[in-house]
Amino acid sequence: MADTVYKKIEVVGTSTKSFSDATANGVAKAAETLHGMSWFEVVEMRGSIVDGKVHQYQVTLKIGFKVD
C-alpha cells in the first residue's frame, strides 16, 4: 500500500452575506475543477467597506487534495 501525497492550493472565496458563505463559495467553486479534495484551512479573513458598511466578506483558503 503506497503512502498518499497531497497538494495544497490557495483560493479566495467571497460573499456579500458572511464569512461562512465566503468559505462555502470558495470550496464549491474549487470543487468544479478539482477532485479528491480532503480538507481546507482558513488562513485569512477580510472584507471590503463601501459607504461605511460591510460590502463583501473575503476568506483566503488553502485546500488540500489527493494527487493521483
FIBALUM-457871 format. One line per field, with one value per atom (N, C-alpha, C): residue number from 1; residue in three letters; atom name; x, z, y. Coordinates in nm, 3 decimals, m for minus. Example, Ala and Ser with C-alpha at 12.3 -4.5 7.8 and 13.67 -1.06 7.14 Angstrom:
<recs>
seq	1,1,1,2,2,2 .
type	ALA,ALA,ALA,SER,SER,SER .
atom	N,CA,C,N,CA,C .
east	1.319,1.230,1.320,1.285,1.367,1.290 .
up	0.780,0.780,0.780,0.708,0.714,0.787 .
north	m0.569,m0.450,m0.330,m0.225,m0.106,0.003 .
</recs>
This chain:
<recs>
seq	1,1,1,2,2,2,3,3,3,4,4,4,5,5,5,6,6,6,7,7,7,8,8,8,9,9,9,10,10,10,11,11,11,12,12,12,13,13,13,14,14,14,15,15,15,16,16,16,17,17,17,18,18,18,19,19,19,20,20,20,21,21,21,22,22,22,23,23,23,24,24,24,25,25,25,26,26,26,27,27,27,28,28,28,29,29,29,30,30,30,31,31,31,32,32,32,33,33,33,34,34,34,35,35,35,36,36,36,37,37,37,38,38,38,39,39,39,40,40,40,41,41,41,42,42,42,43,43,43,44,44,44,45,45,45,46,46,46,47,47,47,48,48,48,49,49,49,50,50,50,51,51,51,52,52,52,53,53,53,54,54,54,55,55,55,56,56,56,57,57,57,58,58,58,59,59,59,60,60,60,61,61,61,62,62,62,63,63,63,64,64,64,65,65,65,66,66,66,67,67,67,68,68,68 .
type	MET,MET,MET,ALA,ALA,ALA,ASP,ASP,ASP,THR,THR,THR,VAL,VAL,VAL,TYR,TYR,TYR,LYS,LYS,LYS,LYS,LYS,LYS,ILE,ILE,ILE,GLU,GLU,GLU,VAL,VAL,VAL,VAL,VAL,VAL,GLY,GLY,GLY,THR,THR,THR,SER,SER,SER,THR,THR,THR,LYS,LYS,LYS,SER,SER,SER,PHE,PHE,PHE,SER,SER,SER,ASP,ASP,ASP,ALA,ALA,ALA,THR,THR,THR,ALA,ALA,ALA,ASN,ASN,ASN,GLY,GLY,GLY,VAL,VAL,VAL,ALA,ALA,ALA,LYS,LYS,LYS,ALA,ALA,ALA,ALA,ALA,ALA,GLU,GLU,GLU,THR,THR,THR,LEU,LEU,LEU,HIS,HIS,HIS,GLY,GLY,GLY,MET,MET,MET,SER,SER,SER,TRP,TRP,TRP,PHE,PHE,PHE,GLU,GLU,GLU,VAL,VAL,VAL,VAL,VAL,VAL,GLU,GLU,GLU,MET,MET,MET,ARG,ARG,ARG,GLY,GLY,GLY,SER,SER,SER,ILE,ILE,ILE,VAL,VAL,VAL,ASP,ASP,ASP,GLY,GLY,GLY,LYS,LYS,LYS,VAL,VAL,VAL,HIS,HIS,HIS,GLN,GLN,GLN,TYR,TYR,TYR,GLN,GLN,GLN,VAL,VAL,VAL,THR,THR,THR,LEU,LEU,LEU,LYS,LYS,LYS,ILE,ILE,ILE,GLY,GLY,GLY,PHE,PHE,PHE,LYS,LYS,LYS,VAL,VAL,VAL,ASP,ASP,ASP .
atom	N,CA,C,N,CA,C,N,CA,C,N,CA,C,N,CA,C,N,CA,C,N,CA,C,N,CA,C,N,CA,C,N,CA,C,N,CA,C,N,CA,C,N,CA,C,N,CA,C,N,CA,C,N,CA,C,N,CA,C,N,CA,C,N,CA,C,N,CA,C,N,CA,C,N,CA,C,N,CA,C,N,CA,C,N,CA,C,N,CA,C,N,CA,C,N,CA,C,N,CA,C,N,CA,C,N,CA,C,N,CA,C,N,CA,C,N,CA,C,N,CA,C,N,CA,C,N,CA,C,N,CA,C,N,CA,C,N,CA,C,N,CA,C,N,CA,C,N,CA,C,N,CA,C,N,CA,C,N,CA,C,N,CA,C,N,CA,C,N,CA,C,N,CA,C,N,CA,C,N,CA,C,N,CA,C,N,CA,C,N,CA,C,N,CA,C,N,CA,C,N,CA,C,N,CA,C,N,CA,C,N,CA,C,N,CA,C,N,CA,C,N,CA,C,N,CA,C,N,CA,C,N,CA,C,N,CA,C .
east	0.084,0.000,0.089,0.072,0.153,0.102,0.195,0.155,0.086,m0.005,m0.080,m0.004,m0.012,0.050,m0.061,m0.050,m0.150,m0.085,m0.165,m0.124,m0.216,m0.161,m0.242,m0.248,m0.367,m0.383,m0.443,m0.435,m0.493,m0.597,m0.714,m0.823,m0.880,m0.950,m1.020,m1.168,m1.248,m1.393,m1.452,m1.560,m1.625,m1.774,m1.833,m1.977,m2.019,m2.141,m2.196,m2.271,m2.280,m2.358,m2.276,m2.168,m2.095,m1.962,m1.876,m1.750,m1.779,m1.879,m1.917,m1.957,m2.039,m2.078,m1.959,m1.868,m1.749,m1.665,m1.654,m1.581,m1.649,m1.780,m1.855,m1.845,m1.851,m1.840,m1.703,m1.598,m1.463,m1.445,m1.494,m1.483,m1.568,m1.689,m1.778,m1.719,m1.661,m1.602,m1.481,m1.398,m1.281,m1.323,m1.434,m1.483,m1.527,m1.551,m1.589,m1.475,m1.351,m1.237,m1.141,m1.155,m1.067,m1.144,m1.077,m1.138,m1.047,m1.104,m1.026,m0.994,m1.072,m1.047,m1.072,m0.982,m0.991,m1.011,m0.957,m0.963,m0.939,m0.970,m0.939,m0.896,m0.823,m0.790,m0.811,m0.868,m0.886,m0.758,m0.692,m0.566,m0.580,m0.689,m0.709,m0.856,m0.903,m1.040,m1.031,m1.099,m1.100,m1.228,m1.247,m1.365,m1.346,m1.444,m1.440,m1.555,m1.532,m1.628,m1.666,m1.797,m1.848,m1.946,m1.926,m2.014,m2.031,m1.921,m1.924,m1.992,m2.022,m2.088,m2.009,m2.022,m1.958,m2.019,m1.935,m1.981,m1.959,m1.845,m1.813,m1.722,m1.747,m1.662,m1.569,m1.441,m1.342,m1.266,m1.247,m1.178,m1.073,m0.947,m0.841,m0.836,m0.846,m0.848,m0.732,m0.675,m0.587,m0.666,m0.671,m0.748,m0.653,m0.664,m0.579,m0.654,m0.586,m0.647,m0.544,m0.590,m0.506,m0.450,m0.319,m0.255,m0.268,m0.320,m0.338,m0.204 .
up	0.000,0.000,0.000,m0.098,m0.110,m0.018,0.027,0.105,0.014,0.070,m0.005,m0.009,m0.123,m0.139,m0.167,m0.105,m0.120,m0.178,m0.244,m0.293,m0.230,m0.204,m0.149,m0.252,m0.267,m0.348,m0.259,m0.305,m0.230,m0.316,m0.259,m0.327,m0.233,m0.289,m0.209,m0.241,m0.142,m0.157,m0.113,m0.177,m0.141,m0.122,m0.047,m0.025,0.022,m0.009,0.045,0.175,0.219,0.337,0.463,0.450,0.570,0.535,0.636,0.619,0.592,0.658,0.637,0.492,0.437,0.297,0.203,0.236,0.154,0.152,0.267,0.274,0.188,0.203,0.125,m0.024,m0.063,m0.204,m0.261,m0.184,m0.229,m0.249,m0.154,m0.165,m0.282,m0.297,m0.405,m0.542,m0.557,m0.686,m0.718,m0.618,m0.638,m0.676,m0.620,m0.649,m0.794,m0.864,m1.005,m1.093,m1.050,m1.133,m1.062,m0.931,m0.857,m0.809,m0.804,m0.743,m0.631,m0.540,m0.429,m0.321,m0.313,m0.206,m0.071,0.025,0.155,0.271,0.263,0.377,0.330,0.419,0.393,0.524,0.512,0.629,0.592,0.683,0.663,0.709,0.617,0.652,0.669,0.617,0.632,0.613,0.690,0.675,0.663,0.566,0.547,0.474,0.448,0.375,0.317,0.243,0.186,0.244,0.246,0.303,0.195,0.183,0.091,0.168,0.163,0.232,0.380,0.444,0.587,0.628,0.532,0.562,0.499,0.562,0.505,0.369,0.269,0.132,0.090,0.130,0.089,0.193,0.218,0.304,0.215,0.254,0.174,0.267,0.222,0.301,0.214,0.259,0.189,0.246,0.157,0.196,0.133,0.207,0.148,0.143,0.025,0.006,m0.031,0.040,0.015,m0.062,m0.161,m0.238,m0.272,m0.289,m0.317,m0.458,m0.469,m0.600,m0.651,m0.773,m0.831,m0.862 .
north	m0.118,0.000,0.125,0.212,0.332,0.442,0.526,0.643,0.744,0.821,0.920,1.052,1.120,1.251,1.352,1.469,1.574,1.700,1.780,1.910,2.014,2.134,2.243,2.356,2.413,2.533,2.641,2.763,2.874,2.943,2.965,3.034,3.140,3.237,3.337,3.328,3.290,3.286,3.418,3.459,3.586,3.567,3.658,3.657,3.796,3.833,3.958,3.932,3.805,3.770,3.742,3.658,3.617,3.551,3.541,3.468,3.320,3.266,3.127,3.101,3.189,3.175,3.192,3.282,3.301,3.173,3.107,2.980,2.874,2.860,2.761,2.791,2.917,2.953,2.918,2.941,2.908,2.758,2.679,2.533,2.482,2.533,2.488,2.519,2.636,2.673,2.586,2.562,2.475,2.334,2.287,2.152,2.135,2.245,2.235,2.184,2.206,2.164,2.069,2.052,1.963,1.841,1.727,1.610,1.561,1.487,1.433,1.534,1.643,1.740,1.674,1.701,1.635,1.730,1.852,1.944,2.086,2.179,2.319,2.384,2.493,2.575,2.721,2.795,2.939,3.007,3.078,3.143,3.294,3.350,3.494,3.528,3.622,3.673,3.824,3.880,4.024,4.062,4.188,4.230,4.368,4.410,4.544,4.626,4.757,4.851,4.950,4.975,5.076,5.163,5.291,5.387,5.355,5.314,5.288,5.159,5.071,4.943,4.828,4.710,4.592,4.563,4.556,4.532,4.387,4.330,4.193,4.127,3.999,3.917,3.837,3.829,3.757,3.662,3.538,3.438,3.371,3.375,3.303,3.161,3.064,2.922,2.848,2.755,2.656,2.527,2.466,2.344,2.232,2.122,2.005,1.900,1.841,1.733,1.628,1.507,1.392,1.399,1.375,1.368,1.224,1.211,1.077,1.012 .
</recs>
